[in-house]
Amino acid sequence: MAAAAAAGRCARYFCTAGRGLEPFLEREVRARLGATEVECISGKVFFSAEAAPGELRKLKSGERLFLLLKKHPALAVSRSKGKVLHDIKSLFTEEPKYWWDIISLWRNLRGCEGKKGDVFQEDPSPLKRKSKEETDTATKRQKTEQVRETVSEEHETEAGERRVVPEDCQSESETSSEGSSKSSGEKAIANEQLNFSFRVSCRCSGAIAQVVTSEEIGRAVGVALMKQCGWRADLRDPDLEIFLHLNDVHCVVGIPLFRLPLANREYIKTAGLRSTIAWAMASLAEIRAGAFVLDPMCGLGTILLEAAKEWPEACYWGADISDSQLEGADVNIKTAGLMDKIELLKASVKALPLPSESFDAVISDIPFGKKFKITKDIEVLPDILQEMERLLRVGGAIVLLLSHDLHKRMDDITKCADHDSRDAISDGTSESTTAEALRADGNSSSPVKGVEESFLSSRQTCFGSLVLEGAYGVSLGKTDAFIYKYKKISTAGNQ
């Protein structure tokens, strides 16, 4: 596989995703990259593609992108720490030609990206390089902070990985180790042909974490690579990072393709809703050229920014009652250069000064309240939905992000009084099949507890013209949330 990739055909990658966003990422890599051999598991999507780094960087629903080195079933866990470490190191020391093919491919991709130069370039003057580093400490410090941010982002977005670990075995730690062999380090510096730096980032969970720590694994792998390849260890600003993830399901080894996460958007000055969630919501709204799109509680405008960047041929409107939020949104819009695409107005979501049936899509993150606790938004949710329904054209979509409490309230207010509404589900379609369809064709989206039951008991909402088309459970880090999609099938009040 590696040799074929290096020869200019497709390469094998994996991209991490926030819990619940895996099916969105799976669809995106197929549509945007023409990816093949797509495999979706909790927290990761594996795929093969022939794409330049610039195309790979356009992925919007993923967190970090890696060039895949190895993917194996979980290692057999022994009580002997030495045996476990030996098995892990064998992942790196076996098949040296395979390794060089992958590293060569990575080098070529980095060369195309034009970042940090050719990492295999000889450095005939180590002392001169050292002097330059000493005089550029500010830049070095900034890069170090970026690396720390990358590790932090990845830890947050892959928290869902713990879901596949048995409760009695669940423990997790993460570290980056540079290896501590002085003689190997001196050998690496002497070998100018292979004079580039590396570090090992290790994540270990499940049964194997009961025997050996991530620090011990990282140290052992680092020393093995220094001895075999002659690389220099550099924890702070390496040319190459080796990522290793071990749990009870698989062991995965990869190389990050970009220093910062894909989720870091250079066009967003002040972050609000996580950009990957905002993009996923916009992708459900079926935005087309010439469409009018509204976010009636736009906050800092993240949803509008993600939508306008991806679908620039549409027209976008954002409303909010808060002056400070609108000011922040205005700054973000100017930073992104989207002043001609997005209009802002100050108004209450319960009474927007806009014509009825004037928008093709309404997308909004319903405020959760401070620290995601219950707020008065629960009481006004019916009024909010009624106003959204009024503004939406027939055939248009409403996409909402709801907290756990708001999602339960949504189930209550969308139940019809008419008991016969249960017949909205077509005869012969099993409940399990319908519920499975809600989870994006049976993929690994987090199950939405209660959503399937609500959908099955009442497909037709009490808002008459709105029909629930999908519900997705997603993670916001410290809390879970739910993306709902509704379609308007008739003019409000005319069923």
C-alpha positions, 0 to 999 in steps of 0.5 A: 500500500505504501509503495503504491501511494509513493508511486503517485496513486492513492494514500491511506489516511485517517481523520479524527472526529468529534463523537457523533460527527463520524457519519458527516465526515464519512460523507464528506470525504466521499463527496469532497475527495472521492475517497474509497475504502472508507471505514468509520469507527468511533472517533475516527474515519479511515479512507484512501484518496489521491488528493493534494494537501490543499484539498485535504485541508478543506475537510470541515467536519474532521479534527486532525488528519493523519497519514496512516502508518499501521492499523492492527487489531488490539494487541494481546495483553500480557502481565509482563510489561516487557512483553507488552513493550516488545510487541508495541515496538515491533510495530515500528521495527518490523518492515523497515522498507514499509516505513521508508515508503510512508515517510517518503510519501509524507515528505512529498506531501509536506513538500507540496504543502510548502511548510517547513521545507523538506524534512530530509534536507541535509543540515551541514551546519548544526551549530549555525542552526542552533544559533538561529534557534536561539535568536528566534525564541519568540517564534519557537515559543509560538510553535510550542503553544500551537503544538500544545493546542493541537494535543488539547484539541485532539484529547477533547475531540477523541473523548468518545473513544472511551465509549468502546472501553469496558467500564472495569478496564477504563483508564486513559493517559496521554503523553509525548515522549522524546526518548532518553538515549544519549548515545542514540541521539549523538548517532542521529546528529552524526548521521546528516542524511537522516538528520531530522527530529521527531517525537512520539505522542501516545494515547493508551486506554483499556486493558493495556493501560493497566499494564503499561503507561503512555509514558513508558510506551512513548519512551520505548518507541522513541528509543527504538526509532532513534536506534533504527532510523537515526532520528533526533528526538525533539519534544517541542518543535519536531519535524515529524510526529508519530501518533500511537493510539492503543485500546481494546479494539485496535492499535493505530499508528499515524503521522499528522499531516498538518501541525494545527487541527483542521477545526482551527479556522483562520477566518474566525477571529472569535470562536463561538459554536465549534466550527465542525458542529456548525458545518455539519448543521449547515450541511443538513440544510440543503443550501443551494445557489440563490437560497436565502438562509437565516440564523435567528439567534446567530450569536457570533455568527459561526453557523453563517460563516461556515455556511457562507464559506462552503456555499457562497452562492446563497444569501445569509441573514443573522439576527440576535437580540444581544448587541455584544454578540452582533458586534462579535459577529460583525468582526468575524464576518469582516475577518472572513471577508464575507460582508457582501454575503451576510446581513445582520439585524438586531431583533428578537427571535420571537418576533422577527421583522421579516416576511413570511415564507421568505427563507429556504433554510433556518439554522440555529443553535438554540442557547443552552444557558450558562453552563448548559443548564435549564433556562427560560429558553425551554418555556419560549421554545414553542414560540421560537419554533412557530416563528421559524415555521412562519419564515420558512418556505414550503420545502425548506429545512429547519436545523436546530442544535439542542441541549439535552433538556431542550431536546426533551422539551422538543419531544414534548411539544412536537407530539400531536394530540391526535392519537392517529398520528402514529399511523404516519409511519408507513405500513410494513416498516419496522420501528427498528428500521426507521430508528436506524435510518435516523442514525445516518444509514446505520453508521456510528453516529451516537444513538439519540436516546428518546429521539427514535421513540419520539419520532416513531410515536409522532412523525407529524408535529403539532406544528402541522407543516413541519416533519422531522427528517433526522436527529443526531446525537453529538458531543460538545466536549463537556456535554452532549447535544442533539441536531434536529432537522425538520422539513416544511411540507405545507403552508403553516396552518394549511395541513 
